[in-house]
Amino acid sequence: MRYASRIEALSDKSLLNAFEVIETPDMISFSAGFPSPETYPLEAIRESFDHVMEESGKEALSYGSTSGYIRLREIIGNRLAEKFNLRYNLEEIIITSGSQQGLDMCGMMFINKGDVVLFENPSYLGAVNALRAHEATLAAVEIDDQGISMESLKAEVERYGDRIRMIYVNPDHQNPTGRSWSLERRKEFMTFIRDYDIPVVEDGAYAELSFGEELETPLAALDARGQVLYLGTFSKTFCPGLRVAWVCAPKTIMEKILILKNAADLSTSSIAQRQMAYYLDHYSLDNHIRGITAMYLERKDIMIQMLREHFPDSISYTNPKGGLFIWVSLPEGKDSRELLIRAQKRKVSFIPGTSFYPAADRHRELRLNFSNMDPDKIREGMKILGEITTEYLKE
Ligand SMILES: Cc1ncc(COP(=O)(O)O)c(C=O)c1O
């Protein structure tokens, strides 16, 4: 069989594998970034579906408009204004089948083969893969405790110049490190990038998953030029199985996105969108988010405590203020892929950091998800991982 050249670029199967272990029941998985299924409000969702079927079953089972169900877009617009001071008109918001589709559409819209996309180093693997599929040249900008490194960004912009066609960033409780950009760095970044004709794809997947009361200021709220495309999703705050997410962008960009969305899948599931709108109108997503972030904070704290008590002092790790991940660094010269081989033999999994580096060979980090296992499993898995790590680092 002769395959298209883009398939060659997609050799990293870490994310795919993380999704496959869903089917391995006895594995303690710190791999995939799933919300905890026990948090899904099943009764409320069932009630919402029942209502939608009774009141508008025929519409819900038909094709919907390509831009998405109007009531849902209105609610999303209102939430963005209220929580983030982001002001979009209705025609600047469309519903996508997961944010992953939004990422794919950004690739379709801006990337020709060989064009450069700048990522944070490390970055969300799903975004890296989505852009790899468009045969982008991947380039990476270093990050530090405050966010993207301006020095590194300037160096990459200098290096690639006009070849840069997109910057993808995930500034809140980033996947995979759990880090958030400071407000100062956000402002510095937006001031710098305003002078360049480069679209910024801001992935706000974890924007509302904060352990504190305060939410960060999106880059989109600092966008004087209309160059930010803002992606959001209900996958992490509600349930990923509905595949309901959104893209917000200035009207001129949106006209193009709509054409691509129509070509990709005509429309996002009508029944899922209507269910979501009904839920948002009749229940409190904010209360739900308060409940899940309290649970995730507890799990994160247990994981941190286990790292402190059962791992050698020579490792370091992030202590995130939200999101789903802790990023662990082994000492120089060690390789988390080797650790994974040993961990899997004892039925524990995580994703080696290697996969999250779009353009660098770095192997000593690993990503741990803390949302998806209950406290006992976290203790059990981290104890095993601690033993294996201690042994490995002695060698
Ligand atoms: C940063 C980030 N963006 C997007 C997604 C995908 O979200 P969705 O389920 O809406 O496609 C994920 C999922 O892990 C993610 O971590």
The ligand as a MOL file (V3000), in Angstrom:
LIG
                    3D

  0  0  0     0  0            999 V3000
M  V30 BEGIN CTAB
M  V30 COUNTS 16 16 0 0 0
M  V30 BEGIN ATOM
M  V30 1 C -3.8810 20.7430 26.3090 0
M  V30 2 C -4.9450 19.9080 25.7090 0
M  V30 3 N -5.6310 20.3590 24.6660 0
M  V30 4 C -6.5970 19.6330 24.0790 0
M  V30 5 C -6.9070 18.3640 24.5240 0
M  V30 6 C -7.9560 17.5790 23.8000 0
M  V30 7 O -9.1990 17.9310 24.2590 0
M  V30 8 P -10.5380 17.3840 23.5980 0
M  V30 9 O -10.9880 16.2180 24.3850 0
M  V30 10 O -11.4670 18.5600 23.6930 0
M  V30 11 O -10.2540 17.0360 22.1750 0
M  V30 12 C -6.2140 17.8340 25.6060 0
M  V30 13 C -6.4860 16.4710 26.0680 0
M  V30 14 O -5.7170 15.8610 26.7670 0
M  V30 15 C -5.2080 18.6210 26.2070 0
M  V30 16 O -4.4870 18.1710 27.2400 0
M  V30 END ATOM
M  V30 BEGIN BOND
M  V30 1 1 1 2
M  V30 2 1 2 3
M  V30 3 2 2 15
M  V30 4 2 3 4
M  V30 5 1 4 5
M  V30 6 1 5 6
M  V30 7 2 5 12
M  V30 8 1 6 7
M  V30 9 1 7 8
M  V30 10 2 8 9
M  V30 11 1 8 10
M  V30 12 1 8 11
M  V30 13 1 12 13
M  V30 14 1 12 15
M  V30 15 2 13 14
M  V30 16 1 15 16
M  V30 END BOND
M  V30 END CTAB
M  END
